Amino acid sequence: MTKPVRWVLIGIILLIIIGIIVYPKLKQRFSVGKDEPVSAPSALSQRAMPISINAVVLKKQSLTDKIVTTGLTIPDEDVDLSFESSGKIVGIFFTEGTHVKKGDLLAKINDKPLQAELQKLEAQLPLAKGRVFRQGTLLQKDAVSQEAYEQVTTEYDKLMADIELVKAHILQTELRAPFDGIVGLRNVSEGAYATPATVVVNMTKIRPLKIEFLFNEIYRSDVSNGTKIIFSIQGETGLMENHEAYVYAVDSKSFLDTHSFKARAYFPNTNESIDPNRYLSVEITRREIKDAIAVPSEAIIPEMGRSIVYLYKGGQAKSTEITTGLRTDSHTQALDGLQEGDTVITTGVMQLRTGMKVNIDNLTTE
């Protein structure tokens, strides 16, 4: 390619580039006033438009600082019942799922050999007593030695001990209720061979009922014997029901993995309306502040270590700094910066600035 041709090509390229840059500007200049569309509102006009917000009128109310945790209902007593000896079950004397009293006979294994042994030993009692009586009479007359008298008394005492031992073995063939409670479903039938490892039936006591729960170790000073708790559990109607219980024991040490203590409370459960092994919610009141100025938590803006809220003043938003106190799950106490009757904006707070116009869509009273 010759040098003149190269310069011609470069000139053409430059003309194309200049055309691309200049043409839009010329078109815009000569089209002013011809079918010009209405421009969007400017940022200034947007700021002048009122913002719709929700607000709340503050009034004094009570704020409660609570410990909230989960718990479990457990029986006051819970035991698997078994015989103390082995043998064939010859009788079951309870109905499954019913109440029994302490000492009621629930089941029995064969004790005929033991009863026969007892009769044999008891048949020897008159003879043994007679020997002791005769030897004692003769001893008073110096007709026998002290050793002879002690021998017959020892034999009598041994016989009585053997009788008591057999009676104890007979008691081991009886399964009796260790406390007032409810027996569950039996695991054996009459005629089965039972050993001490055989669980005949489970028995529980649910009046009163225990409420077991965990709480963080930082609240250890707030939970002790006698502390009242409120627990919530779903009732027969499907609605949550609240009940009171009182702590009777706190574990002596915390769990290393969770840094929490275990505590138990007693609930009377007079009607036995609440069953064991049900999960529930537990609340413990640490302190209660009456006549507090409570601000909805969503109205507070954290800003550089400060807490800011916006007030509704004559159709405009006005920011104010507050000093916060007690916090709950939905409200925060305002120690300073607000007073009863102030109207606090609760929605759209992140886009507000002091002096912006606002319209209240929904006004409530705390």
Long-range contacts (C-beta under 8 A, 24 or more apart in sequence): 47-356, 48-357, 49-357, 50-315, 50-357, 50-358, 50-359, 51-317, 51-348, 51-351, 51-352, 51-356, 51-357, 51-358, 51-359, 52-348, 52-358, 52-359, 52-360, 52-361, 53-312, 53-317, 53-345, 53-346, 53-347, 53-348, 53-352, 53-358, 53-359, 53-360, 53-361, 54-345, 54-346, 54-347, 54-360, 54-361, 54-362, 54-363, 54-364, 55-312, 55-343, 55-344, 55-345, 55-346, 55-360, 55-362, 55-363, 55-364, 56-296, 56-299, 56-343, 56-344, 56-346, 56-363, 56-364, 56-365, 56-366, 57-341, 57-342, 57-343, 57-363, 57-364, 57-365, 57-366, 58-293, 58-294, 58-295, 58-338, 58-339, 58-340, 58-341, 58-342, 58-343, 58-344, 58-366, 59-340, 59-341, 59-365, 59-366, 60-291, 60-292, 60-293, 60-340, 61-291, 61-292, 61-294, 61-366, 62-288, 62-289, 62-290, 62-291, 62-292, 63-288, 63-289, 63-292, 63-294, 63-326, 63-328, 63-331, 63-333, 64-285, 64-287, 64-288, 64-289, 64-328, 65-285, 65-286, 65-287, 65-288, 65-289, 65-326, 65-328, 66-283, 66-284, 66-285, 66-286, 66-328, 67-215, 67-216, 67-219, 67-222, 67-223, 67-282, 67-283, 67-284, 67-286, 68-281, 68-282, 68-283, 68-329, 69-213, 69-214, 69-215, 69-281, 69-282, 69-284, 70-213, 70-214, 70-279, 70-280, 70-281, 70-282, 71-211, 71-212, 71-213, 71-214, 71-231, 71-279, 71-280, 71-281, 71-282, 72-211, 72-212, 72-213, 72-277, 72-278, 72-279, 72-280, 73-209, 73-210, 73-211, 73-212, 73-233, 73-267, 73-274, 73-275, 73-276, 73-277, 73-278, 73-280, 74-209, 74-210, 74-211, 74-212, 74-264, 74-276, 74-277, 75-204, 75-205, 75-206, 75-209, 75-210, 75-276, 76-205, 76-206, 76-207, 76-208, 76-209, 76-210, 76-266, 77-178, 77-179, 77-181, 77-203, 77-204, 77-205, 78-202, 78-203, 78-204, 78-205, 78-276, 79-178, 79-202, 79-203, 79-204, 80-199, 80-201, 80-202, 80-203, 81-106, 81-175, 81-178, 81-199, 81-200, 81-201, 81-202, 81-203, 82-175, 82-194, 82-196, 82-197, 82-198, 82-199, 82-200, 83-107, 83-109, 83-172, 83-173, 83-175, 83-194, 83-195, 83-196, 83-198, 83-200, 84-172, 84-196, 85-109, 85-169, 85-172, 85-173, 85-196, 86-193, 86-194, 86-195, 86-196, 87-111, 87-173, 87-193, 87-194, 88-191, 88-192, 88-193, 88-194, 89-188, 89-189, 89-190, 89-191, 89-192, 89-193, 89-194, 90-190, 91-190, 92-186, 92-188, 92-189, 92-190, 94-183, 94-186, 94-201, 95-183, 96-183, 96-184, 96-185, 96-186, 96-201, 97-182, 97-183, 97-184, 97-185, 98-182, 98-183, 99-180, 99-181, 99-182, 100-177, 100-180, 100-181, 100-182, 100-183, 100-203, 101-177, 101-180, 102-177, 102-178, 102-179, 102-180, 103-176, 103-177, 104-176, 104-177, 105-174, 105-175, 105-176, 106-175, 106-176, 106-177, 106-183, 106-200, 106-201, 107-174, 107-175, 107-188, 107-200, 107-201, 108-173, 108-174, 108-175, 109-173, 109-194, 110-173, 111-169, 111-170, 111-173, 114-166, 114-169, 114-170, 114-173, 115-170, 117-166, 118-163, 118-166, 118-167, 118-170, 121-159, 121-162, 121-163, 121-166, 122-163, 124-159, 125-159, 125-160, 125-163, 128-152, 128-155, 128-156, 128-159, 129-156, 131-155, 131-156, 132-156, 175-200, 177-203, 178-203, 179-203, 179-205, 180-205, 181-205, 181-206, 182-206, 204-276, 206-269, 206-272, 206-274, 206-275, 206-276, 207-268, 207-269, 207-270, 207-272, 208-266, 208-267, 208-268, 208-269, 209-266, 209-267, 209-268, 209-269, 209-274, 209-276, 210-264, 210-265, 210-266, 210-267, 211-245, 211-264, 211-265, 211-266, 211-267, 211-280, 211-282, 212-262, 212-263, 212-264, 213-262, 213-263, 213-264, 213-265, 213-282, 214-255, 214-258, 214-260, 214-261, 214-262, 214-263, 215-260, 215-261, 215-263, 215-284, 216-259, 216-260, 217-254, 217-259, 217-260, 217-261, 219-284, 219-286, 220-250, 220-254, 220-261, 222-284, 222-286, 223-247, 223-250, 223-261, 223-263, 223-284, 224-250, 225-249, 225-250, 227-265, 227-284, 228-284, 228-285, 229-265, 229-282, 229-283, 229-284, 230-282, 230-283, 230-284, 230-285, 231-267, 231-280, 231-281, 231-282, 231-283, 232-280, 232-281, 232-283, 233-274, 233-278, 233-280, 233-281, 236-273, 243-267, 243-274, 287-326, 289-325, 289-326, 289-333, 292-325, 292-326, 292-333, 293-333, 293-334, 293-338, 293-339, 293-340, 294-331, 294-332, 294-333, 294-334, 294-366, 295-322, 295-331, 295-332, 295-333, 295-334, 295-338, 295-344, 296-330, 296-331, 296-344, 296-346, 296-366, 297-327, 297-330, 297-331, 297-332, 298-346, 298-347, 298-349, 299-344, 299-345, 299-346, 299-349, 300-324, 300-332, 301-349, 301-350, 307-332, 309-334, 309-337, 309-338, 309-344, 309-345, 309-349, 310-344, 310-345, 310-349, 310-352, 310-354, 311-342, 311-343, 311-344, 311-345, 312-343, 312-344, 312-345, 312-358, 312-360, 313-343, 315-357, 315-358, 315-359, 316-354, 316-355, 316-356, 316-357, 316-358, 317-345, 317-352, 317-353, 317-354, 317-355, 317-356, 317-358, 318-354, 318-355, 319-352, 319-353, 319-354
